[in-house]
């Protein structure tokens, strides 16, 4: 027996008052992030929203990426989003990283390559993976560290892009050791050469302090 047709009137449809703002924020987030797979990204977005987690949304639109026709993989904006999502603890699980990575529609092959290169297993030190992400963006050690400063800084856009020297040391040391061609005494001497600058800047370091000092980075 067929079910009777159900008639609805405007009074029967209850629309939550917060729905317009939810849809507005979702639309803005999609425009800024430009996900390759809108359906996959939307599922990640509303899953994070329902759990009160950091949303998979870029701070701003990356115009040079949005106008490209091919998948460019990781970008500074996407790496910054991943950092916001996964940096609350010092470590994250491989499963959680995979979930956030795929939620941003990033290539699975790129993630697998980075995990293999860094020798990461089930539990991942986030700053080390972040450093590897900067390396995939930068190409050379110094340009990788410049990306790290620009992504991690709390300075306003266009500012000096300062980060704590202690954070710089962790990122630089990991990448330099991963390179394998940079002698330990060079690493130690390079970091020592930045100490006076760091002390003048109350424990902070910026790209202009180191970008022209790391000649050995050409061996990346």
Phi, psi and omega in degrees: 000123181294145178287144179293147176298139180258129180260133178242144172239170184302327183289338182276341183265114183264112179257117179303137183297337181275352184301316180302319179292323178298313181291324178296314180294322177299315180296316178299318180297320179294321180293318180291323187273329180052057183294144179293321180241099186297322181294313179297315180295321180298320178298317178294322182297307185285335173295314178295320180298317182293334182262000182071026181268167176298131185282150178280064187231134175288156176292326182207163178287132175264098189298320183294335178274319184296333183270356180277147184270342181252158180289118183266356180073215185296139177231165177304319180296319180288323177294322177296320178296315176301320179298318178296324184283329192240000187266005181297324175252167179287337179230163173218157179280155177300321180296319180293320177298315179300319181297312181291322180298310181289331177295336176266009176062033178274151184297129179299324181297323180295319178297314181299321179295318180292320179297320179292318181297321181276354181066030182282146178244224185286326179248125189244128172287115190299316182298329178290317178294321177301317178300319179294325175297319177296324179295323179291337178274324192269326181085308176250164183297315182292320179290328176296318179291329176295317176299319180301315179297316183293329180278320186273341187298151172259002175291156177294157179302133183089356179277192185290346179062052180279146171224161177300138181298327179298322177291318178303315182299316181297315182292313182297315182297318180298313182291321180295319178290325178294327179302315176086343182257357182261118182298148181298324181292329175293317179301313181296317181293321179297313180294323178295325180294340180269350183302312181300320180295316180299318181294324177293334184254026174056047174084011181249159178220148180227161184307321182296341180282336187231346191298330181261002183266334189271063179300333182291344181296344179293350179274000180303000000 
